[in-house]
Amino acid sequence: MIPAHTTRSCLALAMMTLAPLAWSGSSAELRVTGRIVPNACQADFATGAMADYGRISSTSLSAGALTVLQRKPVTLAISCTVPTSLAMRIADNRAPSPATGMQPVVARASLLRDARVFSLRDTEGRHVGGYVLDLAPHQGNGAPRLEAAGDGANWSASEQSRLRRDTLYTWAGADGRTPRKVDQVVTTFDVQAMIDHRGAAYGAVDDVPLDGSATFELVYF
C-alpha cells in the first residue's frame, strides 16, 4: 500500500509542472491563467431598457420599400468602483435565421447580412425588419470611440457612429488611439427601427407585435 502522503505529493507535482521523469524523451506543459478583475462594474439603462413605437398603422407602411421610423434615445450608464479597462459588446438576441424555409414576411436578405442592423421579428418568429443603434452626437468622453474584433488585442478608431453587433467598443484616452480606464461613463444611443412590409398580406384586423432584443455585455481586458 502506498502511503497517503506519497499520493498527495505526486498529485501536486503533476498539477504544478507535469515534469517528465529522467528517462522520458518528451514533455508537456500545463498553464494556469486568468485575471482578477474589479467585482463592481454595473450597467443600467438610465432611461429604461425599452424603445416603444406604440401602435403603427399598417396603411402607413410602404409596400415596396423600407419604412424608417423615428429615432428613440436610450441612455446607458456604466459605473465601476475603481477605474477599469472595460469594453462593451452588443449581441443580437433575435439573430437572423437561415433563408431556407423563411416565411414570405421577411426582411430583405441584404438587411439581415449587415452587421449594423439588429433583427425585428413578429410573434411567429418571422423577420419583419430591423433596427440600428447610433451613438448620439455631442457626448464628449461618454461615447466609446475605439473598436476591435475578437478579444480586443488591436484597437482602432471607430469611424462611424453606427454600432455593429459582436464588436468590442471602448473609450479612448487623451491621445484618441489607446483605451482609457473608466469608472463612471454615460452613453446615449439612438434606436431607429425599419419595417419591411413588402406587400405582405397582414389581415386587416391582425396586430403584428414587433420583437427586438439586444444584450449589452461588459467585457474586461
C-alpha positions in Angstrom: 0.0 0.0 0.0 1.4 3.4 -1.0 1.4 5.9 2.0 -1.2 8.6 1.7 1.4 11.5 1.8 3.2 10.0 -1.2 0.0 10.1 -3.3 -0.6 13.7 -2.4 2.9 14.7 -3.3 2.7 13.0 -6.8 -0.6 14.8 -7.5 0.8 18.2 -6.6 3.8 17.6 -8.8 1.6 16.7 -11.7 -0.5 19.8 -11.4 2.4 22.2 -11.0 4.8 21.1 -13.7 3.9 17.8 -15.3 7.7 17.3 -15.3 8.8 14.2 -17.1 10.8 11.5 -15.4 14.5 11.5 -16.1 14.3 8.8 -18.7 11.4 10.4 -20.6 12.1 11.8 -24.1 9.1 14.2 -24.3 7.4 16.8 -22.2 4.1 18.6 -21.8 3.3 21.9 -20.2 0.2 22.9 -18.3 -0.5 26.6 -18.0 -3.0 28.0 -15.5 -4.1 31.5 -16.5 -6.8 34.0 -15.5 -7.4 37.6 -14.5 -8.6 39.1 -11.2 -11.0 42.0 -12.1 -12.9 44.5 -10.1 -16.1 43.0 -8.8 -18.4 46.0 -9.1 -18.9 47.3 -12.7 -22.6 47.7 -13.3 -24.5 48.7 -16.5 -28.0 50.1 -16.4 -30.3 51.8 -18.9 -31.0 55.1 -17.2 -33.9 55.9 -19.4 -35.4 52.4 -19.3 -34.4 49.4 -21.5 -37.2 49.9 -23.9 -37.8 51.7 -27.3 -41.5 51.5 -27.7 -43.0 52.6 -31.0 -46.6 52.0 -29.8 -49.2 51.3 -32.5 -48.2 51.6 -36.1 -50.9 51.7 -38.7 -50.3 49.1 -41.4 -51.6 51.6 -44.0 -48.6 53.8 -43.2 -46.1 51.2 -44.3 -44.6 51.2 -47.7 -45.3 48.0 -49.8 -42.2 48.5 -51.9 -39.5 49.9 -49.6 -38.4 50.0 -46.0 -40.4 52.2 -43.8 -38.0 54.1 -41.5 -39.4 55.0 -38.1 -38.3 57.9 -35.9 -35.4 57.7 -33.5 -35.8 56.7 -29.9 -33.0 57.7 -27.5 -31.8 55.4 -24.7 -29.1 56.1 -22.2 -26.7 53.5 -20.8 -24.9 54.3 -17.5 -21.8 52.3 -16.5 -20.4 52.6 -13.0 -17.3 50.9 -11.6 -15.8 51.2 -8.1 -12.3 51.8 -9.5 -11.0 52.8 -13.0 -11.2 49.7 -15.1 -10.1 48.5 -18.5 -13.6 47.9 -19.9 -15.2 47.4 -23.3 -18.8 46.9 -24.5 -20.2 44.3 -26.9 -23.7 44.1 -28.3 -25.3 40.8 -29.1 -28.5 40.4 -31.2 -30.9 38.1 -29.3 -33.1 37.8 -32.4 -30.4 36.8 -34.8 -31.3 36.2 -38.4 -32.4 32.7 -39.3 -31.3 30.8 -42.4 -33.1 32.0 -45.6 -34.3 28.4 -46.5 -37.9 28.0 -45.4 -38.4 31.5 -44.2 -41.9 32.9 -44.4 -43.0 35.4 -47.1 -43.0 38.2 -44.4 -39.2 38.7 -44.1 -36.7 41.5 -44.1 -34.5 41.8 -47.2 -31.6 39.4 -47.2 -29.1 42.3 -47.5 -30.6 43.8 -44.4 -30.0 40.6 -42.4 -26.4 40.3 -43.5 -25.5 43.8 -42.4 -23.7 43.7 -39.0 -25.0 47.2 -38.3 -28.7 46.0 -38.4 -30.3 44.2 -35.5 -33.3 42.0 -36.1 -37.0 42.7 -35.6 -39.3 39.7 -35.6 -43.0 39.2 -35.1 -44.5 36.7 -32.6 -44.3 33.9 -35.2 -40.5 34.4 -35.4 -40.6 35.9 -38.9 -38.3 38.8 -39.7 -40.3 41.9 -40.4 -37.5 44.5 -40.3 -34.6 45.6 -38.2 -33.2 48.5 -36.2 -29.9 50.3 -35.9 -28.1 51.8 -32.9 -26.4 55.1 -33.4 -24.2 57.0 -30.9 -25.9 60.3 -30.2 -23.7 63.3 -31.1 -22.0 65.7 -28.7 -21.3 63.3 -25.9 -17.7 64.2 -25.2 -15.9 61.4 -23.4 -19.1 59.5 -22.9 -19.0 57.8 -26.3 -16.9 54.7 -27.0 -14.6 55.8 -29.8 -12.4 52.7 -30.2 -13.4 49.3 -31.6 -11.8 45.9 -32.0 -12.7 42.4 -33.2 -12.1 39.2 -31.3 -10.5 39.7 -27.9 -9.6 43.3 -28.3 -5.9 42.9 -28.9 -5.8 45.6 -31.6 -7.9 48.7 -31.2 -8.6 51.2 -33.9 -10.6 54.5 -34.1 -14.3 53.9 -34.7 -15.0 55.9 -37.8 -18.8 55.6 -37.7 -21.4 56.4 -35.1 -23.5 53.3 -36.1 -22.6 50.3 -33.9 -22.1 46.8 -35.1 -23.2 43.6 -33.4 -20.5 41.3 -31.9 -17.8 44.1 -32.0 -15.9 45.4 -29.0 -16.2 49.1 -28.2 -14.2 51.0 -25.6 -13.4 54.6 -24.5 -10.4 56.4 -25.8 -7.7 58.1 -23.8 -6.3 61.6 -24.4 -4.4 60.6 -27.5 -7.6 59.2 -29.1 -5.8 55.9 -30.1 -5.4 53.9 -26.9 -8.1 52.8 -24.4 -8.5 54.5 -21.1 -9.8 53.1 -17.9 -13.3 54.1 -16.9 -15.2 54.3 -13.7 -18.3 56.4 -14.5 -19.5 56.8 -18.1 -22.9 57.7 -19.6 -23.5 56.9 -23.3 -26.7 57.8 -25.2 -27.8 55.8 -28.3 -30.5 56.5 -30.8 -32.6 53.4 -31.7 -34.1 53.6 -35.2 -36.4 50.8 -36.4 -37.2 49.9 -40.0 -40.2 47.9 -41.1 -40.1 45.8 -44.3 -43.7 45.4 -45.3 -43.1 44.1 -48.9 -46.8 43.9 -49.7 -47.3 41.2 -47.1 -50.9 40.2 -46.6 -51.4 41.0 -43.0 -55.1 40.7 -42.1 -56.9 44.0 -41.7 -57.7 43.1 -38.1 -54.4 41.4 -37.2 -51.9 43.0 -34.8 -48.3 42.3 -35.5 -46.2 42.9 -32.4 -42.6 43.9 -33.0 -40.0 41.9 -31.1 -36.4 43.1 -30.9 -33.9 42.4 -28.2 -30.1 43.0 -27.7 -27.8 42.4 -24.9 -25.1 44.9 -23.9 -22.2 43.0 -22.4 -19.4 44.4 -20.4 -16.0 42.9 -21.2 -12.8 43.3 -19.1 -9.5 43.3 -20.9 
